[in-house]
């Protein structure tokens, strides 16, 4: 996740609560995306089912947060920007993704300091993946 994590410091993955907590966060994120009208543009960028997206985000986040590299073992390097190029990602989709994840973190009781740090990291990554104006 963040190179600032020192080896003696617990990883974000550990502070979040491990695989079960990451799975709960990802599931809540996609549940919210499916349920909340405010995330409609974000939901529209996904297919009719979210099952594959749930698994891929779970696998990715585990490694990105400092836990097991499930995603890389299955697919190799994430190449996030390249993998997301087929999807139109603008400011609206970016902002909805970050807001939805922030809401999911809040509902999953992510500790506030960790939530703030992750939200900033998610925003930075999501902004880097934008591939359309507006």
Residue, then its C-alpha position, 0 to 999 in steps of 0.5 A: x500500500x504505502x511505502x511509508x509503512x515501516x516493517x515494525x508497523x502493522x500494515x493497513x491490511x492488519x490494521x483493517x482486520x485481515x482478509x475477512x475485514x477486506x472482504x466485508x469492505x469490498x462487499x459493502x462497497x459493491x452493495x452500496x454501488x448497487x443500492x445507492x442512486x448517488x453511485x449510478x454513474x459508477x455502477x453503469x461502468x460495471x457489467x450486469x453482475x458484480x461478482x467478478x469485480x468483487x473478487x478482483x477488488x478483494x484480491x487486489x486490495x489484500x495485496x495493496x494493503x500489505x497482505x497476501x498478493x492474491x491478485x498478482x498470483x492470479x493475473x500478474x502485475x495489476x497494471x491498473x490504468x491499462x486494465x481500466x482503459x476500456x471503461x470511461x472514467x472521468x471526474x464523476x466516476x472517480x468521485x463516486x468510487x471514492x465516496x462509495x468506498x469512503x461510505x463503505x469504510x465508515x459502515x465497516x467501522x474502519x478506524x478514523x485515522x486509517x480511513x482518512x489515510x486510505x481515502x487519500x490513497x484511493x483518491x490519488x489512485x482513482x484520479x490517476x486512472x481517469x481517462x476522460x474529461x469531466 
